[in-house]
């Protein structure tokens, strides 16, 4: 905890770490003692998705290594400004799936609440990097979205997404979960979050107590792509989540230069399971404009997953899937 100068309030560690996140490539490059010439290959800061990298996540990167797989996920690259055929600003049909501001529904029985447009890290392959959050006005749309969920008894699972729902303070998050808990036909609340991986300090005992009190069954889906993301702090955070009785799943994205090797994904699955997390999905890249340099072709992806099946028990092999606009479910690839 850190006391603000001239104030008696105390700032939670996670908020301080978020405020101190690296926001310019030159800061991160200097921290990692990389050649400054690397700046020539980065995206100018006033174009595209701005960089945001929490220092605890940067601390997991290898100094002096310009091809570090964690660095590659977050350092803006000049390749992002190249238009590629088949890549779009809305690759998975989010805009067509809007039922009301702040609420998407693609699949029967499940609805997704966009509770915030903010994240703790800006992943360069993010499929919502062009999403018009300001138009959604997610901060004020919750009441209408909840009213629609309340009126539709076919919705049995609510997914909290964004952005990242754990960027919210405890009080608004608690209030939102309480409102959902009052809807009798909702059986599960699923929280999609990257914070236990990139900002583990967010997973406080207070947050876990809050989540443990939920009436619908809570499921937390984290997002780790590489085994080195699961450091000591992330392991402790996941332990706290498990102790609160919350089921933990992981979904990854298959990314060129990050995790496109069978050995890397085997190690990730083992590390996840050691931390009480079950591998869930391995997504082919959503073909969002600005991320084409991360794409792994389908045939190569299938070979990688075949290698996983040869090396791991079935429950540690994530399902390789592709998300496609207007499909009624995620498409299995192999």
C-alpha positions in Angstrom: 0.0 0.0 0.0 1.2 3.5 -0.8 0.0 6.7 0.9 -0.5 9.6 -1.5 1.5 12.8 -0.7 -0.7 15.3 0.9 -3.6 12.9 1.3 -4.7 10.4 3.9 -6.2 7.9 1.5 -4.3 4.7 0.7 -4.0 3.5 -2.8 -4.3 -0.3 -3.4 -1.1 -1.8 -4.7 -2.8 -2.9 -8.0 -4.0 0.6 -8.7 -0.5 2.0 -8.1 1.0 -0.6 -10.4 -1.5 0.1 -13.0 -0.8 3.9 -12.8 2.9 3.2 -13.1 2.5 0.9 -16.2 4.8 1.5 -19.2 3.0 3.6 -21.8 5.7 4.2 -24.4 7.9 1.8 -26.2 11.0 3.7 -25.3 10.3 3.1 -21.6 9.9 -0.7 -22.0 12.9 -0.9 -24.4 15.1 0.9 -21.9 13.9 -1.3 -19.0 14.8 -4.4 -20.9 18.2 -3.0 -22.0 17.4 -3.5 -25.6 19.0 -1.7 -28.6 17.3 1.6 -29.1 17.3 0.8 -32.9 14.3 -1.4 -32.0 12.2 1.8 -31.7 12.4 2.1 -35.5 10.3 -1.1 -35.8 7.6 0.0 -33.3 4.3 1.6 -34.1 4.3 5.4 -33.5 2.6 6.1 -30.1 -0.1 8.4 -31.6 -1.5 5.7 -34.0 -3.4 2.6 -33.3 -3.8 1.0 -29.9 -1.6 2.7 -27.4 0.9 0.6 -25.4 0.1 -0.3 -21.8 2.2 -2.8 -19.9 2.2 -3.2 -16.1 5.7 -3.3 -14.6 5.1 -6.7 -12.8 4.4 -8.2 -16.2 7.4 -6.5 -17.8 9.5 -8.0 -14.9 8.8 -11.5 -16.3 10.5 -10.6 -19.7 14.1 -11.5 -20.5 16.3 -8.5 -20.6 18.3 -8.1 -23.8 16.0 -10.4 -25.8 14.1 -8.5 -28.5 12.2 -11.7 -29.4 11.0 -12.4 -25.9 7.5 -14.0 -26.3 6.0 -11.8 -23.6 7.4 -8.7 -25.1 6.1 -9.6 -28.5 2.6 -9.7 -27.2 2.6 -6.1 -25.9 5.2 -4.1 -27.9 3.6 -2.1 -30.7 5.0 -3.2 -34.0 5.2 -1.3 -37.3 3.5 -4.4 -38.9 0.3 -3.3 -37.2 -0.1 -0.5 -39.7 0.0 -2.8 -42.7 -3.4 -3.6 -44.2 -3.8 -7.4 -45.0 -6.6 -9.0 -47.0 -9.1 -10.9 -44.9 -8.5 -8.8 -41.7 -11.1 -6.5 -40.4 -12.0 -4.2 -37.5 -14.8 -6.6 -36.3 -13.5 -10.1 -37.0 -15.9 -12.0 -34.8 -19.1 -10.1 -35.4 -19.4 -8.3 -32.1 -21.3 -5.4 -33.6 -24.0 -7.6 -35.1 -24.3 -9.5 -31.8 -25.4 -6.4 -29.8 -28.8 -6.8 -28.2 -28.7 -3.5 -26.3 -25.8 -1.2 -25.4 -23.3 -3.1 -23.4 -24.8 -6.5 -24.0 -23.7 -9.0 -26.7 -25.3 -12.4 -27.4 -23.9 -14.8 -29.9 -24.7 -18.2 -28.4 -27.9 -19.6 -27.0 -28.2 -19.4 -23.2 -25.2 -17.0 -22.7 -25.0 -13.3 -22.8 -21.9 -11.1 -22.5 -21.8 -7.9 -20.5 -19.2 -5.3 -21.6 -18.7 -3.9 -18.2 -15.8 -1.6 -19.1 -13.6 -0.7 -22.1 -10.5 -0.6 -19.9 -7.8 -3.3 -19.6 -4.6 -3.6 -17.5 -2.5 -4.5 -20.6 -3.0 -3.8 -24.3 -2.4 -7.0 -26.1 -1.4 -6.3 -29.7 -3.6 -9.1 -31.1 -6.7 -8.1 -29.2 -9.8 -8.8 -31.3 -11.6 -5.8 -29.8 -8.8 -3.3 -30.4 -11.1 -1.4 -32.8 -14.3 -1.8 -30.8 -16.3 1.4 -30.3 -16.5 1.4 -26.5 -17.5 5.0 -26.3 -20.5 4.4 -28.5 -21.5 1.5 -26.2 -21.3 3.8 -23.2 -20.7 0.7 -21.0 -20.6 2.7 -17.8 -24.3 3.7 -18.1 -25.6 0.8 -20.1 -25.7 -1.8 -17.3 -29.3 -1.1 -16.1 -30.7 -1.7 -19.6 -28.6 -4.8 -20.2 -29.6 -6.3 -16.8 -33.2 -5.6 -17.5 -33.0 -7.5 -20.8 -31.3 -10.4 -19.1 -34.0 -10.4 -16.4 -36.7 -10.5 -19.1 -35.1 -13.4 -21.0 -35.3 -16.7 -19.1 -33.3 -18.5 -21.8 -30.1 -16.7 -20.5 -28.7 -18.9 -17.8 -25.1 -17.7 -17.9 -23.7 -14.2 -17.9 -20.2 -13.5 -19.0 -18.4 -10.4 -17.6 -16.0 -9.1 -20.2 -14.9 -5.8 -21.7 -12.1 -4.6 -21.5 -11.4 -6.5 -18.4 -14.0 -6.6 -15.6 -11.4 -6.8 -12.8 -10.2 -3.3 -13.7 -13.4 -2.2 -11.9 -13.1 -1.4 -8.2 -14.6 -3.9 -5.7 -17.7 -1.9 -5.0 -19.1 -1.5 -8.5 -18.1 -5.1 -9.2 -19.9 -6.3 -6.1 -23.0 -4.3 -7.0 -23.0 -5.8 -10.5 -22.7 -9.4 -9.3 -25.5 -8.7 -6.7 -27.8 -7.5 -9.4 -27.1 -10.6 -11.5 -27.5 -12.8 -8.4 -31.1 -11.4 -8.0 -32.0 -12.9 -11.5 -33.3 -16.3 -10.6 -32.7 -18.0 -14.0 -29.0 -17.1 -14.1 -27.1 -20.1 -12.9 -23.5 -19.1 -13.7 -21.4 -15.9 -13.9 -18.3 -16.2 -15.9 -15.5 -13.7 -15.5 -13.1 -13.3 -18.4 -9.9 -11.6 -17.1 -6.2 -11.3 -17.8 -5.4 -9.5 -14.5 -4.4 -12.6 -12.5 -1.6 -13.0 -15.1 -0.5 -9.5 -15.9 -1.4 -7.7 -12.6 -1.7 -10.4 -9.9 -1.9 -7.8 -7.1 -5.5 -7.2 -8.2 -6.5 -10.5 -6.8 -6.7 -9.3 -3.2 -8.3 -11.2 -0.3 -11.1 -8.7 -0.3 -11.8 -9.4 -4.0 -11.8 -13.1 -3.3 -14.2 -12.7 -0.4 -16.5 -10.7 -2.6 -16.5 -13.3 -5.3 -16.9 -16.2 -2.8 -20.3 -14.7 -1.7 -21.9 -15.0 -5.2 -25.1 -17.0 -5.4 -24.7 -18.1 -9.1 -21.7 -20.4 -9.6 -18.7 -18.4 -10.5 -16.2 -19.4 -13.2 -13.0 -17.4 -13.9 -11.5 -17.7 -17.3 -8.0 -16.4 -17.4 -5.8 -15.7 -20.4 -2.2 -17.0 -20.4 -0.4 -17.7 -23.6 3.1 -18.7 -22.4 4.3 -20.6 -19.4 6.6 -17.8 -18.3 3.5 -15.6 -17.6 2.7 -17.9 -14.7 5.3 -16.5 -12.2 5.3 -16.6 -8.5 2.9 -13.7 -8.1 0.4 -15.2 -10.6 0.6 -18.6 -8.8 -0.3 -16.9 -5.5 -3.2 -15.0 -7.1 -4.6 -18.2 -8.6 -4.3 -19.9 -5.3 -6.4 -17.2 -3.7 -9.1 -17.6 -6.4 -9.2 -21.4 -5.9 -9.5 -21.0 -2.1 -12.6 -18.9 -2.8 -14.2 -21.9 -4.5 -14.1 -20.5 -8.0 -13.5 -22.8 -11.0 -10.5 -21.7 -13.1 -10.1 -22.2 -16.8 -7.6 -20.8 -19.3 -7.9 -19.8 -22.9 -5.0 -19.0 -25.1 -4.5 -17.6 -28.5 -2.1 -19.3 -30.9 0.5 -16.6 -31.8 3.4 -16.7 -34.1 6.6 -16.1 -32.3 5.0 -16.5 -28.9 3.6 -20.0 -28.4 3.6 -21.7 -31.8 5.6 -24.7 -30.7 4.2 -28.0 -29.2 6.8 -27.9 -26.5 5.8 -24.4 -25.3 2.1 -25.3 -25.1 2.9 -28.5 -23.3 4.8 -26.6 -20.7 1.9 -24.0 -20.5 -0.7 -26.8 -19.9 1.5 -28.4 -17.2 2.0 -25.0 -15.5 -1.7 -24.2 -15.6 -2.7 -27.5 -14.1 0.0 -27.1 -11.4 -1.9 -23.9 -10.5 -5.3 -25.4 -10.5 -6.3 -24.1 -13.9 -7.7 -26.3 -16.6 -6.7 -25.6 -20.2 -9.9 -24.7 -22.1 -9.6 -23.2 -25.5 -6.6 -22.6 -27.9 -8.0 -20.0 -30.3 -6.8 -19.5 -33.8 -6.0 -15.8 -34.2 -9.1 -13.7 -34.7 -8.4 -11.9 -37.9 -8.4 -8.4 -36.6 -6.8 -5.6 -38.5 -3.3 -4.9 -37.2 -2.6 -8.5 -36.0 -1.8 -10.4 -39.2 1.9 -10.9 -38.2 0.7 -13.1 -35.3 -1.2 -15.6 -37.5 -0.4 -19.3 -37.5 -2.1 -21.1 -40.4 -4.6 -23.8 -39.7 -2.5 -26.8 -40.9 0.4 -25.8 -38.7 -2.0 -25.3 -35.8 -3.4 -28.8 -36.3 0.1 -30.2 -36.3 0.9 -28.5 -33.0 -2.3 -29.8 -31.4 -1.6 -33.3 -32.6 1.8 -33.0 -30.9 0.0 -32.0 -27.7 -2.3 -35.0 -27.9 0.8 -37.3 -28.2 2.5 -35.6 -25.2 -0.3 -34.9 -22.7 -3.3 -36.6 -21.1 -6.6 -35.5 -22.8 -7.7 -33.2 -20.0 -4.6 -31.0 -20.5 -5.1 -30.5 -24.2 -7.1 -27.3 -25.0 -9.6 -27.4 -27.8 -8.4 -25.8 -30.9 -11.2 -23.5 -32.2 -11.9 -20.6 -34.5 -14.5 -18.0 -33.7 -16.6 -16.9 -36.7 -19.2 -14.2 -37.0 -22.8 -15.4 -36.9 -21.9 -19.0 -36.1 -23.9 -20.6 -33.2 -20.8 -21.9 -31.5 -17.0 -21.8 -31.7 -15.9 -24.0 -34.6 -13.6 -26.9 -33.7 -10.6 -27.0 -36.0 -9.3 -30.5 -35.3 
